[in-house]
Amino acid sequence: MSIIELNNVNTIYEGAEIPTIRNINLEIEEGEFVSVMGPNGAGKTTLLETINGLIEYTSGEVVVFGKDVKEAGCEVREEVGNLVQNFSFNSSDPFLVKDVVMMGRTGKIGLFRNPDERDWEIVRDSLKSVGMEDFMDRPIGKLSGGEQQKVLLARVLAQRPEVLLLDEPLTNLDLKAKDELLELIVDIFERNDLTVVMVTHDVGSVPEVSSRLVLMNSGEIALDGTPEEVIESGVWKTSYGLA
């Protein structure tokens, strides 16, 4: 069963003349782990934002959970966890780790209810799932980049989503932190009934668990197949200017 469908989708940012993504046709099945790869400017982030209804597409159709994103964007976003690219805290940020993760409950709690014990239990469970339960009462700004990224992942998990959209989650991390976070993402996928779409620009970061690898270039899908098919085709080298 397709949980995400994009039919001939074009998205143009306000003030632009050329679509950032164009003629996108993509179906993602429930329970799939789909990696999206491409060079900078390929349209990968725009694709995720279009799926999540954060950017309104110009033409075509985007359906998530059987609902048109234009008509049910808020409802869709309650069930779609979005880990954005290059989000970090500085050392002066006053938030405690537990408060950052609780932000992931906002869509479920609403604006007029205080978190109850169940919400805090979900926060603790989410931090435990990323190995950060002992950091609950620490200031987020005092953590390393890799630790902050784990907390942000816990915030997404606290939402209790059915779909995870991960936009370059390994960016700006050292090799050890990248390996740890990628292993954690795969573990979370395998232990939970989730659908995952993960964006990367690095062919070496495509996890083996990926059922498909979608290669984007210049706003279009250049190739969609198994990771082996896409990598062995060599098309990705052309997209990256390596051939």
C-alpha positions in Angstrom: 0.0 0.0 0.0 1.4 3.4 -1.0 1.6 5.7 2.0 3.1 8.6 0.0 2.3 9.4 -3.6 3.5 12.3 -5.8 1.9 12.5 -9.2 3.6 14.9 -11.8 4.5 17.4 -9.0 6.1 20.7 -9.7 7.2 23.1 -6.9 8.2 26.7 -7.5 9.5 29.0 -4.8 7.9 32.4 -4.7 9.8 34.8 -7.0 11.4 32.0 -8.9 10.8 31.3 -12.6 12.0 27.7 -12.8 10.5 24.9 -10.6 12.9 23.6 -7.9 11.4 20.2 -8.4 9.6 19.2 -11.6 7.7 16.3 -13.0 8.1 14.3 -9.9 6.3 10.9 -9.9 7.1 8.9 -6.8 5.3 6.2 -4.7 6.6 5.0 -1.3 5.1 2.0 0.3 4.3 1.6 3.9 7.3 0.2 5.8 9.8 1.2 3.2 13.2 2.8 3.9 13.9 5.0 0.9 17.1 7.0 0.5 17.2 10.1 -1.7 20.5 11.1 -3.0 21.8 13.9 -5.2 24.3 16.8 -5.4 23.6 20.2 -3.7 20.7 22.0 -5.4 19.2 18.8 -6.7 15.8 19.5 -5.0 16.1 16.9 -2.2 15.1 19.2 0.6 12.2 20.7 -1.5 11.0 17.2 -2.1 10.7 16.5 1.6 9.1 19.9 2.3 6.6 19.2 -0.4 5.7 15.8 1.0 5.2 17.3 4.4 3.1 20.2 3.1 5.6 22.8 4.3 5.9 24.1 0.8 2.8 24.3 -1.4 3.4 22.5 -4.7 2.5 24.5 -7.9 0.9 21.6 -9.9 0.3 17.9 -9.7 -0.9 16.0 -6.7 0.7 15.0 -3.3 -1.2 12.3 -1.3 0.0 11.1 2.1 -2.1 8.6 4.1 -4.6 8.9 1.3 -5.1 12.6 2.0 -4.3 15.5 -0.3 -1.6 17.5 1.5 -3.0 20.8 0.3 -6.3 20.1 2.0 -5.1 18.2 5.1 -1.6 19.5 5.6 -1.9 20.0 9.4 -3.4 16.6 9.9 -0.7 15.0 7.8 2.1 16.7 9.7 0.9 15.3 13.0 1.8 11.9 11.7 5.0 12.8 9.8 8.1 13.5 11.8 10.5 15.9 10.1 14.2 16.1 11.0 15.4 19.3 9.3 18.9 20.0 7.9 21.6 22.0 9.7 19.6 22.7 12.8 21.7 23.3 15.9 21.8 25.0 19.2 24.5 27.4 20.5 26.1 27.2 24.0 23.9 30.0 25.4 20.6 28.3 24.6 18.7 27.8 27.9 16.6 24.8 26.9 17.1 21.5 28.8 17.2 18.3 26.7 13.9 17.1 28.1 12.2 20.4 27.1 13.5 20.2 23.5 12.2 16.7 23.2 8.8 17.7 24.7 8.5 20.2 21.8 7.9 17.1 19.7 4.6 16.6 21.6 3.2 20.0 20.8 1.1 18.7 17.9 -0.5 16.1 20.1 -0.9 18.2 23.3 -2.1 21.4 21.6 -1.7 24.9 22.8 -4.0 24.8 25.9 -2.9 21.6 27.7 0.1 21.1 29.9 2.2 18.0 29.4 1.0 15.2 31.6 2.8 12.1 32.9 2.1 10.2 29.8 3.8 12.9 27.7 6.9 12.9 30.0 7.0 9.1 29.8 7.0 9.4 26.0 9.9 11.9 26.3 11.9 9.5 28.4 11.2 6.6 26.1 12.2 8.7 23.1 15.5 9.7 24.7 16.1 6.1 25.8 15.6 5.0 22.2 18.5 7.2 21.1 20.7 6.5 24.1 20.3 9.9 25.6 18.1 9.3 28.7 20.9 10.3 31.0 21.1 13.7 29.4 17.5 14.8 30.2 18.4 17.6 32.6 21.4 18.9 30.7 21.4 22.2 28.7 21.1 21.3 25.0 23.7 23.9 24.1 26.4 22.1 26.1 26.1 18.9 24.0 28.3 18.0 21.0 26.9 18.2 17.5 26.3 14.4 17.4 24.5 14.5 20.8 22.3 17.4 19.7 21.3 15.5 16.6 20.3 12.5 18.7 18.2 14.8 20.8 16.5 16.2 17.7 15.8 12.7 16.5 14.3 11.9 19.9 12.1 15.1 19.5 10.8 13.7 16.2 10.2 10.3 17.8 8.3 11.9 20.7 5.7 12.9 18.1 5.0 9.2 17.6 5.0 9.6 13.8 4.2 6.9 11.2 6.6 8.4 8.7 10.1 9.9 9.3 11.5 12.5 6.9 15.2 12.9 7.6 17.0 15.7 5.7 20.7 15.1 5.6 20.8 13.9 9.3 24.6 13.2 9.1 25.7 16.6 7.8 28.5 18.3 9.8 29.2 15.3 12.0 32.5 13.7 12.4 33.0 10.1 11.1 32.4 8.5 14.5 29.2 10.5 15.1 28.0 9.8 11.6 28.4 6.0 12.0 26.7 6.1 15.4 23.7 8.1 14.2 23.3 6.1 11.0 23.3 2.9 13.0 20.8 4.4 15.4 18.5 5.4 12.5 18.5 1.9 11.0 17.9 0.4 14.5 14.9 2.7 15.1 13.5 1.8 11.6 13.9 -1.9 12.2 12.4 -1.9 15.8 9.4 0.3 14.9 6.6 0.1 12.3 7.9 3.2 10.4 8.3 4.4 6.9 11.5 6.4 6.4 12.7 8.7 3.7 16.3 9.8 4.3 18.1 12.4 2.2 21.8 12.3 1.7 24.4 13.8 -0.7 26.9 11.1 0.1 26.7 7.7 -1.7 28.7 6.2 1.2 25.9 7.1 3.6 23.1 5.2 1.9 22.2 2.5 4.5 22.1 -1.2 3.4 18.5 -1.4 4.8 17.3 1.0 2.0 14.9 -0.8 -0.3 15.3 1.9 -2.9 17.6 4.7 -3.8 16.1 7.7 -5.6 18.7 9.8 -7.4 17.8 13.4 -8.0 19.5 15.9 -10.3 18.5 19.4 -11.4 15.1 19.1 -9.7 14.1 15.8 -11.4 14.3 12.1 -10.5 17.2 10.8 -12.6 16.9 7.2 -11.5 14.8 5.2 -9.0 15.8 1.6 -8.2 17.5 -0.6 -5.6 20.8 0.9 -4.2 22.7 -1.7 -6.2 21.0 -0.8 -9.5 21.5 3.0 -9.0 25.1 2.8 -7.9 26.2 0.2 -10.4 24.5 2.2 -13.3 27.1 4.9 -12.8 24.4 7.6 -13.5 25.1 9.1 -10.1 28.6 9.9 -11.2 27.3 12.0 -14.0 24.9 13.8 -11.7 27.9 14.6 -9.4 30.1 15.7 -12.3 32.4 12.7 -11.8 32.0 11.2 -15.3 
